[in-house]
């Protein structure tokens, strides 16, 4: 669907574009701001960041140059200008229609999303870390309030779901849906080990560490699993090395020569990055013959592959989905996957655990029934270690004292 045409019509009818707010003016947020500035029918008018200069820069990337600060932000937006705040929760109080959460910090994402839903504003998560921690709670609350809660377009979970929906609509049996991983897996990666590469790539070293230690891939595939109802094949998933042409020989059941324990799984592979894939099966000979004629191979397993995801550049499409279609791109419909924190190094009693991509922990995807004794990665920031934990071990609930904050409280309300 061409959302831009509909958004332009909406602007003519209401006399103003969709007003967009943004929490987090880092790499993802800045890329999103620049792209929104090119799209008619929507306007980035508000940005929150602990560094107000970064927030201002994001609005300027979107073409907004007259900017009010903190207490002046709301009036500035009402006057057709922009506003910046240093408290992300304050976005919920500003005159915006929809908010992107792009901080990547689970507890911040929880505060922003919960406040926006309370204020009847749509919330789009570029913060998948929050979604895999309390996304079910947030989605249920948003649905009851009549607003949209969704993981934003651009990251792999939504791109995967689009291929999954395509596969389902064609009537194929779904074998495996997933993404390619391009960073080597190093579960000891931290901001120090990633600093040189991050500097060259103009990235936050914590962000790069969360890629290299595997946490990001685990988080993205858990979000996908909870949205489409296909579980991870096993703890940590399989993650085979495979070229695109061999995915339909690799990510299939072991009885047919692959690595999966059965049909209907989420997983990842080293090799086909930055793309996403859906492996499907047909047992209909007429369809098999037609697929071979269409150069899709001899079957019965086939690969549908999208060779890219465009991250923040693709994220603005979520505005159209929420405002025009009034539907999410991806939100939890069940809870069958968990991302559990594992110790990145030996942790001793009294240690404090830092955030995702830091020095203390990394994430591993679990089938939910195998995760009950352990702590979700998104709850661990600020936790105090109560007993020694060996490097590589999952962090048990008895081994840490979690902080008393909103995300932990909402997780209690969510259950699981």
VEXDREN-2710 file (C-alpha; in Angstrom, 1 decimal):
% VEXDREN-2710
k/r/px/py/pz
1/UNK/0.0/0.0/0.0
2/UNK/1.2/3.5/-0.8
3/UNK/0.7/5.1/2.6
4/UNK/2.1/8.5/1.5
5/UNK/-0.8/9.3/-0.7
6/UNK/-3.2/8.6/2.1
7/UNK/-1.1/10.6/4.6
8/UNK/-1.2/13.6/2.2
9/UNK/-5.0/13.3/1.9
10/UNK/-5.2/13.2/5.7
11/UNK/-3.0/16.3/6.0
12/UNK/-5.3/18.2/3.6
13/UNK/-8.4/17.2/5.6
14/UNK/-6.9/18.0/9.0
15/UNK/-4.8/21.0/8.0
16/UNK/-1.6/19.5/9.4
17/UNK/0.6/16.4/8.9
18/UNK/1.0/13.5/11.4
19/UNK/3.0/14.9/14.3
20/UNK/5.8/12.5/15.2
21/UNK/7.8/12.3/18.4
22/UNK/11.2/10.5/18.9
23/UNK/12.8/9.2/22.0
24/UNK/16.6/8.8/21.4
25/UNK/18.7/10.8/18.9
26/UNK/21.5/8.2/18.4
27/UNK/22.3/6.5/15.1
28/UNK/18.9/4.9/14.6
29/UNK/17.0/8.1/15.7
30/UNK/19.1/10.4/13.6
31/UNK/18.6/8.2/10.5
32/UNK/14.9/8.1/11.1
33/UNK/14.7/11.9/11.5
34/UNK/16.5/12.5/8.3
35/UNK/14.2/10.2/6.4
36/UNK/11.0/11.5/7.9
37/UNK/12.1/14.9/6.7
38/UNK/11.8/13.6/3.1
39/UNK/8.2/12.2/3.4
40/UNK/5.1/14.3/3.0
41/UNK/2.2/13.8/5.3
42/UNK/4.3/13.4/8.5
43/UNK/6.6/15.7/10.4
44/UNK/9.1/15.0/13.2
45/UNK/8.2/17.8/15.6
46/UNK/9.5/16.5/19.0
47/UNK/12.6/14.7/20.1
48/UNK/13.8/13.6/23.6
49/UNK/17.4/12.9/24.5
50/UNK/19.5/13.4/27.6
51/UNK/21.7/15.5/25.4
52/UNK/19.5/18.3/24.1
53/UNK/22.0/19.3/21.4
54/UNK/21.6/15.8/19.9
55/UNK/17.8/16.2/20.1
56/UNK/18.0/19.5/18.3
57/UNK/20.2/18.1/15.7
58/UNK/17.7/15.3/15.0
59/UNK/15.0/17.9/14.4
60/UNK/17.2/19.9/12.2
61/UNK/17.9/16.8/10.1
62/UNK/14.1/16.6/9.7
63/UNK/14.0/20.2/8.5
64/UNK/12.8/21.8/11.8
65/UNK/14.9/24.8/12.8
66/UNK/12.8/26.7/15.2
67/UNK/12.8/24.7/18.4
68/UNK/11.5/25.2/21.9
69/UNK/13.2/23.5/24.9
70/UNK/11.6/21.5/27.7
71/UNK/8.7/23.7/29.2
72/UNK/8.5/25.6/25.9
73/UNK/8.3/22.6/23.7
74/UNK/4.6/22.1/23.7
75/UNK/3.8/25.7/22.7
76/UNK/6.4/25.6/20.1
77/UNK/4.9/22.5/18.5
78/UNK/1.4/24.0/18.6
79/UNK/2.8/27.0/16.8
80/UNK/4.0/24.9/13.9
81/UNK/7.6/24.6/15.1
82/UNK/9.5/21.9/17.1
83/UNK/10.3/21.0/20.6
84/UNK/13.0/19.1/22.5
85/UNK/13.0/17.6/26.0
86/UNK/15.6/15.9/28.1
87/UNK/13.1/13.5/29.7
88/UNK/11.8/10.9/27.3
89/UNK/8.6/10.3/29.3
90/UNK/7.7/14.0/28.6
91/UNK/7.0/13.1/25.0
92/UNK/3.7/11.6/26.1
93/UNK/2.6/15.1/27.3
94/UNK/3.4/16.9/24.0
95/UNK/1.0/17.5/21.2
96/UNK/2.1/14.6/19.0
97/UNK/0.2/11.7/17.4
98/UNK/2.7/9.0/17.5
99/UNK/6.1/8.3/19.2
100/UNK/9.1/6.3/18.1
101/UNK/11.1/4.7/21.0
102/UNK/14.7/4.4/19.8
103/UNK/16.8/4.5/22.9
104/UNK/17.6/0.8/22.9
105/UNK/17.4/0.8/26.7
106/UNK/14.7/-1.6/28.1
107/UNK/13.8/0.3/31.2
108/UNK/13.6/3.6/29.3
109/UNK/11.5/2.0/26.6
110/UNK/9.1/0.7/29.2
111/UNK/8.6/4.2/30.7
112/UNK/8.1/5.9/27.4
113/UNK/5.8/3.2/25.9
114/UNK/3.7/3.0/29.1
115/UNK/3.3/6.8/29.3
116/UNK/2.4/7.1/25.7
117/UNK/-0.3/4.4/25.9
118/UNK/-1.7/6.1/29.0
119/UNK/-1.8/9.4/27.0
120/UNK/-3.6/7.6/24.1
121/UNK/-0.7/8.0/21.7
122/UNK/0.5/5.4/19.3
123/UNK/4.0/3.9/20.1
124/UNK/6.4/2.4/17.6
125/UNK/9.3/0.5/19.1
126/UNK/12.8/0.7/17.5
127/UNK/13.6/-0.7/21.0
128/UNK/13.0/-4.4/20.5
129/UNK/14.8/-4.9/23.8
130/UNK/11.7/-3.6/25.6
131/UNK/9.4/-5.7/23.4
132/UNK/10.9/-9.0/24.3
133/UNK/10.7/-8.1/28.0
134/UNK/7.2/-6.6/28.5
135/UNK/5.8/-6.4/25.0
136/UNK/2.8/-8.6/25.8
137/UNK/1.8/-6.3/28.6
138/UNK/2.2/-3.2/26.4
139/UNK/0.4/-4.7/23.4
140/UNK/-2.6/-5.8/25.6
141/UNK/-2.8/-2.3/27.2
142/UNK/-2.5/-0.5/23.9
143/UNK/-5.2/-2.7/22.4
144/UNK/-7.6/-2.0/25.3
145/UNK/-6.9/1.8/25.0
146/UNK/-7.5/1.8/21.2
147/UNK/-4.0/2.8/20.2
148/UNK/-1.3/1.0/18.3
149/UNK/1.7/-0.6/19.9
150/UNK/4.1/-2.1/17.4
151/UNK/7.7/-3.0/16.7
152/UNK/8.7/-0.5/14.0
153/UNK/9.4/-1.4/10.4
154/UNK/13.0/-1.6/9.3
155/UNK/14.5/-4.0/11.8
156/UNK/14.5/-7.7/11.0
157/UNK/11.5/-8.9/13.0
158/UNK/9.0/-6.9/10.9
159/UNK/10.8/-7.7/7.7
160/UNK/10.7/-11.4/8.6
161/UNK/7.0/-11.2/9.5
162/UNK/6.2/-9.7/6.1
163/UNK/7.9/-12.7/4.4
164/UNK/6.0/-15.0/6.8
165/UNK/2.7/-13.4/6.0
166/UNK/3.5/-13.7/2.3
167/UNK/4.3/-17.4/2.7
168/UNK/1.1/-18.1/4.7
169/UNK/-1.1/-16.3/2.2
170/UNK/0.3/-18.5/-0.6
171/UNK/-0.7/-21.6/1.3
172/UNK/2.8/-23.1/1.9
173/UNK/3.8/-25.0/5.0
174/UNK/6.1/-22.8/7.1
175/UNK/9.3/-24.5/7.9
176/UNK/11.6/-21.8/9.3
177/UNK/11.6/-18.0/9.4
178/UNK/14.6/-15.9/10.3
179/UNK/17.5/-13.6/9.5
180/UNK/21.1/-13.6/8.5
181/UNK/23.8/-12.6/11.0
182/UNK/26.8/-10.8/9.6
183/UNK/28.9/-10.2/12.8
184/UNK/31.0/-13.1/14.1
185/UNK/29.6/-14.4/17.4
186/UNK/31.8/-13.5/20.4
187/UNK/29.8/-13.8/23.6
188/UNK/32.6/-12.0/25.5
189/UNK/32.4/-8.8/23.3
190/UNK/32.2/-5.6/25.3
191/UNK/32.6/-1.9/24.6
192/UNK/36.3/-2.0/25.0
193/UNK/36.9/-4.9/22.5
194/UNK/34.5/-3.2/20.0
195/UNK/35.8/0.3/20.4
196/UNK/38.1/0.4/17.4
197/UNK/35.6/-1.1/15.0
198/UNK/32.7/1.0/16.4
199/UNK/34.7/4.2/16.0
200/UNK/35.4/3.3/12.3
201/UNK/31.7/2.6/11.8
202/UNK/30.6/5.7/13.7
203/UNK/28.7/3.4/16.1
204/UNK/28.1/3.3/19.8
205/UNK/30.5/0.6/21.0
206/UNK/27.8/-0.8/23.3
207/UNK/25.6/-1.2/20.3
208/UNK/28.2/-3.0/18.3
209/UNK/29.0/-5.2/21.4
210/UNK/25.3/-6.2/21.5
211/UNK/25.6/-7.4/17.9
212/UNK/28.8/-9.3/18.4
213/UNK/27.8/-11.0/21.6
214/UNK/24.7/-12.3/19.9
215/UNK/22.2/-10.4/22.1
216/UNK/20.6/-8.5/19.2
217/UNK/20.0/-11.5/17.1
218/UNK/18.5/-13.4/20.1
219/UNK/16.3/-10.4/20.9
220/UNK/15.1/-10.0/17.3
221/UNK/14.2/-13.7/16.8
222/UNK/12.4/-13.8/20.2
223/UNK/10.3/-10.9/19.1
224/UNK/9.5/-12.6/15.9
225/UNK/8.6/-15.9/17.7
226/UNK/6.2/-14.2/20.0
227/UNK/4.5/-12.4/17.1
228/UNK/4.0/-15.3/14.8
229/UNK/3.8/-18.2/17.2
230/UNK/6.7/-20.2/15.9
231/UNK/9.2/-21.2/18.7
232/UNK/13.0/-21.2/18.6
233/UNK/14.2/-24.7/17.8
234/UNK/16.3/-25.0/20.9
235/UNK/18.1/-22.8/23.5
236/UNK/20.3/-20.4/21.6
237/UNK/18.8/-21.6/18.2
238/UNK/21.0/-23.3/15.7
239/UNK/22.7/-20.5/13.7
240/UNK/24.2/-22.6/11.0
241/UNK/26.6/-21.3/8.3
242/UNK/24.8/-21.2/5.0
243/UNK/24.7/-19.4/1.7
244/UNK/21.3/-18.2/0.6
245/UNK/21.1/-21.0/-2.1
246/UNK/21.5/-23.6/0.7
247/UNK/19.1/-22.3/3.3
248/UNK/16.4/-24.7/2.0
249/UNK/18.8/-27.6/2.6
250/UNK/20.0/-26.4/6.0
251/UNK/17.1/-24.9/7.9
252/UNK/14.9/-27.9/7.4
253/UNK/14.1/-31.0/9.6
254/UNK/17.1/-33.2/10.4
255/UNK/15.2/-36.2/9.0
256/UNK/15.6/-34.5/5.6
257/UNK/19.3/-33.5/6.1
258/UNK/18.9/-30.2/7.9
259/UNK/19.5/-29.0/11.5
260/UNK/15.9/-28.5/12.8
261/UNK/14.2/-30.8/15.2
262/UNK/10.9/-30.1/13.4
263/UNK/8.8/-27.9/11.2
264/UNK/7.7/-24.4/12.2
265/UNK/10.7/-22.7/13.9
266/UNK/12.5/-19.3/14.0
267/UNK/16.3/-19.4/13.6
268/UNK/19.2/-17.5/12.1
269/UNK/22.1/-18.3/9.8
270/UNK/25.6/-16.9/9.3
271/UNK/26.0/-15.9/5.7
272/UNK/22.7/-14.4/4.3
273/UNK/23.0/-11.1/6.1
274/UNK/21.6/-8.4/6.0
275/UNK/18.6/-10.3/4.5
276/UNK/15.7/-12.2/6.0
277/UNK/14.2/-15.5/4.8
278/UNK/11.2/-17.8/5.0
279/UNK/11.8/-21.5/4.3
280/UNK/8.6/-23.2/3.1
281/UNK/7.4/-26.6/1.9
282/UNK/4.9/-28.0/-0.5
283/UNK/3.7/-31.6/-0.9
284/UNK/1.6/-30.8/-4.0
285/UNK/3.2/-32.2/-7.1
286/UNK/1.5/-29.6/-9.4
287/UNK/2.9/-26.8/-7.2
288/UNK/6.3/-28.5/-7.1
289/UNK/6.4/-28.6/-10.9
290/UNK/5.3/-25.0/-11.2
291/UNK/7.9/-23.8/-8.7
292/UNK/10.6/-25.6/-10.7
293/UNK/9.3/-24.0/-13.9
294/UNK/9.6/-20.6/-12.0
295/UNK/13.3/-21.4/-11.2
296/UNK/12.6/-21.8/-7.5
297/UNK/14.3/-25.3/-7.4
298/UNK/13.2/-28.9/-7.4
299/UNK/11.5/-28.7/-4.0
300/UNK/9.8/-29.7/-1.8
301/UNK/11.6/-27.0/0.3
302/UNK/11.9/-23.4/-1.0
303/UNK/13.5/-20.2/0.1
304/UNK/11.8/-16.8/0.0
305/UNK/14.6/-14.3/0.6
306/UNK/14.7/-10.6/0.9
307/UNK/18.3/-9.4/0.7
308/UNK/18.1/-6.3/2.8
309/UNK/16.4/-4.6/5.7
310/UNK/16.7/-0.8/5.9
311/UNK/16.6/-0.1/9.6
312/UNK/15.7/3.5/10.4
313/UNK/15.3/4.4/6.7
314/UNK/12.4/2.0/6.4
315/UNK/10.9/2.8/9.8
316/UNK/8.7/5.7/8.7
317/UNK/6.3/3.2/7.0
318/UNK/5.1/2.2/10.4
319/UNK/3.4/5.6/10.7
320/UNK/1.2/4.8/7.7
321/UNK/0.4/1.4/9.1
322/UNK/-0.6/2.8/12.4
323/UNK/-2.4/6.0/11.3
324/UNK/-4.0/4.8/8.1
325/UNK/-4.4/1.1/8.5
326/UNK/-4.7/1.3/12.3
327/UNK/-2.8/-1.9/12.7
328/UNK/0.6/-3.0/14.1
329/UNK/3.5/-4.3/11.9
330/UNK/4.5/-6.7/14.7
331/UNK/3.4/-7.2/18.3
332/UNK/3.3/-10.2/20.6
333/UNK/0.3/-12.4/20.1
334/UNK/1.7/-15.1/22.4
335/UNK/4.7/-15.6/24.7
336/UNK/6.7/-18.7/23.6
337/UNK/10.3/-17.2/23.6
338/UNK/12.4/-15.5/26.2
339/UNK/15.8/-13.9/26.1
340/UNK/17.7/-14.9/29.2
341/UNK/20.7/-13.2/30.6
342/UNK/24.0/-15.1/30.7
343/UNK/27.1/-14.0/32.5
344/UNK/29.6/-12.6/30.1
345/UNK/32.4/-13.0/32.7
346/UNK/32.7/-14.5/36.2
347/UNK/30.4/-12.4/38.4
348/UNK/30.9/-12.3/42.1
349/UNK/28.7/-11.4/45.0
350/UNK/28.2/-7.6/45.2
351/UNK/28.8/-6.9/41.5
352/UNK/26.3/-4.7/39.7
353/UNK/25.1/-5.8/36.2
354/UNK/25.2/-3.1/33.5
355/UNK/23.1/-2.9/30.4
356/UNK/22.8/-4.8/27.1
357/UNK/26.0/-4.6/25.2
358/UNK/28.0/-4.0/28.3
359/UNK/30.5/-6.0/30.4
360/UNK/28.4/-8.3/32.5
361/UNK/25.8/-10.1/30.5
362/UNK/24.6/-11.2/27.1
363/UNK/21.3/-12.7/25.8
364/UNK/20.3/-16.2/24.7
365/UNK/16.9/-17.1/23.3
366/UNK/15.1/-19.9/25.1
367/UNK/11.8/-21.7/24.5
368/UNK/9.8/-20.2/27.3
369/UNK/9.2/-23.5/29.1
370/UNK/12.9/-23.9/29.6
371/UNK/13.4/-20.3/30.9
372/UNK/11.4/-20.3/34.1
373/UNK/14.3/-20.3/36.6
374/UNK/16.3/-17.6/34.9
375/UNK/16.1/-13.8/34.5
376/UNK/15.2/-12.1/31.2
377/UNK/18.1/-10.0/29.9
378/UNK/15.9/-6.8/29.7
379/UNK/15.4/-6.8/33.5
380/UNK/19.1/-7.1/34.5
381/UNK/20.4/-3.6/34.2
382/UNK/21.2/-2.3/37.8
383/UNK/20.8/-5.8/39.4
384/UNK/23.0/-6.7/42.3
385/UNK/24.7/-10.1/42.2
386/UNK/23.8/-12.1/45.4
387/UNK/25.9/-15.2/44.6
388/UNK/28.9/-16.0/42.4
389/UNK/27.9/-16.8/38.7
390/UNK/30.4/-18.5/36.3
391/UNK/31.0/-17.0/32.9
392/UNK/28.6/-18.5/30.3
393/UNK/26.0/-19.6/32.9
394/UNK/22.4/-18.4/32.7
395/UNK/21.6/-15.9/35.5
396/UNK/19.1/-17.5/37.9
397/UNK/16.4/-15.6/39.7
398/UNK/17.9/-16.5/43.1
399/UNK/21.4/-15.2/42.1
400/UNK/20.5/-11.5/41.7
401/UNK/18.4/-8.7/43.3
402/UNK/16.6/-6.9/40.6
403/UNK/16.1/-3.1/40.9
404/UNK/12.7/-1.7/41.9
405/UNK/11.7/0.0/38.7
406/UNK/8.8/0.2/36.2
407/UNK/10.0/-2.4/33.8
408/UNK/10.3/-5.0/36.6
409/UNK/6.9/-4.0/38.0
410/UNK/5.3/-4.3/34.6
411/UNK/6.9/-7.7/34.0
412/UNK/5.3/-8.9/37.2
413/UNK/1.9/-7.7/35.8
414/UNK/2.6/-9.4/32.5
415/UNK/3.4/-12.7/34.1
416/UNK/5.4/-15.4/32.4
END
